[in-house]
Structures are given as C-alpha cells and as structure tokens.
Amino acid sequence: MRTIYKIKKISRGWIVINTETGNHAHFRSERGCGCIIFFIKNHIIPDNTYLKESYRRLTEPKKVYKDMYINVNKGVTRCM
C-alpha cells in the first residue's frame, strides 16, 4: 500500500499530513515539508531532533484501539 503525503498551508506555517493514518507534523516553511517527504521516501533518518520526531510521527502505523472495559458497578452505592 502506498502512503500519500499532503502539504497544506495554514495560518502560521505549513503542515504535512499522512492521508493513510491521519497523522500530521507542523513546519515553518514549505521547504521543510519537502525535506521530510524526501527523507521518508528515501528511508533516510534525519539528524535534527525535530525532523526525527516528525519522521517517526508520519511513518508510524495507524493505532488500533482495544475495547475499553467499563465496570458497571463502580460508583453504585448500596441501598439499605
């Protein structure tokens, strides 16, 4: 499956969105968006800590959430 990344202009910079998972990362310039997409497509881990975190966030798989257990008796007081 091929992942597609979208670049979008927002009021205070730029954003890269992973359309498969919905994850995103914020950047100050359009050039930064192009750099991170280049790194992802060529499997290059960046040296910059901000770019590393953006790389991790944009490439992590979609989270699958488990069903939550809810105790129906919690908070119920006894009537005597």
C-alpha positions in Angstrom: 0.0 0.0 0.0 1.4 3.4 -1.0 1.2 6.2 1.5 0.4 9.7 0.2 1.5 12.8 2.0 -0.3 16.2 1.5 1.3 19.6 2.1 -1.1 22.3 3.3 -0.7 26.0 4.1 -2.0 27.0 7.5 -2.1 30.4 9.2 1.2 30.0 11.0 3.3 27.9 8.6 2.8 24.6 6.8 1.6 21.1 7.7 2.3 17.6 6.3 -0.5 15.1 6.6 -0.2 11.3 6.2 -3.5 10.6 4.4 -3.4 6.9 5.3 -3.2 7.3 9.1 -4.3 11.0 9.6 -1.1 11.8 11.5 0.5 15.2 10.8 3.5 17.4 11.5 3.9 21.2 11.5 6.7 23.1 9.8 7.7 26.8 9.4 8.4 26.6 5.7 7.3 24.7 2.6 11.0 23.6 2.2 10.9 21.7 5.5 7.8 19.8 4.3 9.6 18.8 1.1 12.6 17.7 3.1 10.7 15.4 5.4 8.8 13.9 2.5 12.2 13.3 0.7 13.6 11.7 3.8 10.6 9.4 4.2 10.5 8.3 0.6 14.3 7.5 0.6 14.3 5.9 4.1 16.8 8.5 5.5 16.7 9.1 9.3 17.4 12.9 9.8 20.0 14.2 12.3 17.8 17.0 13.5 15.7 16.1 16.6 12.5 17.9 15.3 12.8 16.2 11.9 13.4 12.8 13.7 10.2 13.2 15.7 8.2 14.3 12.6 9.6 11.3 10.7 8.5 9.0 13.5 5.1 10.5 13.7 4.4 10.5 10.0 5.6 6.9 9.4 4.1 5.1 12.5 1.2 2.8 11.6 -2.4 3.6 12.4 -3.2 2.8 16.0 -5.8 0.1 16.7 -7.7 0.7 19.9 -8.9 -2.1 22.0 -12.4 -2.1 23.6 -12.4 -0.5 26.9 -13.6 -2.4 30.0 -16.2 -0.5 32.0 -17.2 -1.7 35.4 -20.9 -1.0 35.6 -20.9 -1.5 39.4 -18.3 1.3 40.0 -19.7 4.2 41.9 -23.0 2.5 42.7 -23.8 2.7 46.4 -25.8 0.2 48.4 -29.3 1.0 49.4 -30.2 -0.4 52.8 
